[in-house]
Amino acid sequence: MRIEPWVVLSFCSIIFFTGLFGLIVRRNILVILMCIELMLNAVNLTFVTFSNLLHDMTGQMAVFFIITVAAAESAVGLGLVIAMFRTLRSVDTDSIQLLRE
């Protein structure tokens, strides 16, 4: 059974725009980080789909590097969120006023 590429790409676009909507609407930093990961995974699935469609391994190699960067981004982001929670006792973006004078 073969899944058509337009079905996978439609699914990827739904996942991506769900993550984008969550990124714009939500105020919790942990939810924002999860939405960014959701968007990156949608892009990864798109790369794999086009790689399979074109019979080329370049897209799958790009996915490997994106997953590596996403893991590093998650580790650094979670460390910053923990440090912010210890200082401010909140992970809400409205409570961040460290860069304002």
C-alpha positions in Angstrom: 0.0 0.0 0.0 1.4 3.3 -1.1 0.4 6.6 0.5 0.1 9.5 -2.0 2.5 12.4 -1.5 -0.3 15.0 -1.4 -1.8 13.2 1.6 1.4 13.4 3.5 2.1 17.0 2.5 -1.4 17.9 3.6 -0.8 16.3 6.9 2.5 18.1 7.3 0.9 21.4 6.6 -1.8 20.8 9.2 0.8 19.9 11.7 3.0 22.9 10.8 0.1 25.4 11.0 -1.1 23.9 14.3 2.4 24.5 15.7 2.4 28.0 14.3 -1.0 28.8 15.8 0.2 27.5 19.2 3.3 29.6 18.9 1.3 32.7 18.2 -1.5 32.2 20.7 0.1 30.5 23.8 1.9 32.3 26.6 3.6 29.4 28.4 7.2 29.0 27.3 7.1 25.2 27.6 4.1 25.1 25.2 5.9 27.4 22.9 8.9 25.1 22.8 6.6 22.2 22.1 5.0 24.1 19.2 8.4 24.8 17.7 9.3 21.1 17.9 6.0 20.3 16.2 6.8 22.7 13.4 10.3 21.2 13.0 8.8 17.7 12.9 6.4 18.8 10.2 9.3 20.1 8.1 11.2 16.8 8.7 8.3 14.8 7.5 8.1 17.0 4.4 11.8 16.5 3.7 11.4 12.7 4.0 8.4 12.8 1.7 10.3 14.7 -1.0 13.3 12.6 -0.5 11.3 9.4 -1.1 9.5 11.0 -4.0 12.7 12.1 -5.8 14.7 8.9 -4.7 17.4 11.1 -3.2 19.0 10.8 0.2 19.7 14.6 0.6 16.4 15.2 2.4 17.0 12.4 4.8 20.4 13.8 5.7 18.9 17.2 6.3 16.4 15.5 8.6 19.3 14.1 10.6 20.8 17.5 11.1 17.5 19.1 11.9 16.8 16.5 14.6 20.3 17.2 16.0 19.7 20.9 16.1 16.3 20.4 17.6 17.7 18.3 20.4 20.3 20.9 21.2 17.6 23.7 21.1 15.4 21.7 23.4 18.2 21.2 25.9 19.2 24.8 25.9 15.6 26.1 25.9 14.7 23.8 28.8 17.7 24.9 30.8 16.8 28.6 30.3 13.2 27.8 31.3 14.3 26.1 34.5 16.6 29.1 35.3 13.8 31.5 34.6 11.4 29.6 36.8 13.9 29.5 39.6 14.2 33.3 39.4 10.7 34.5 38.5 8.6 31.5 39.8 6.7 31.6 36.5 7.1 30.4 32.9 4.6 32.8 31.5 5.8 35.1 28.7 3.9 38.0 30.2 6.0 37.9 33.4 9.3 38.3 31.5 10.5 41.8 31.9 14.2 41.3 32.2 15.0 43.1 29.0 12.8 46.1 29.6 14.1 49.2 31.4 
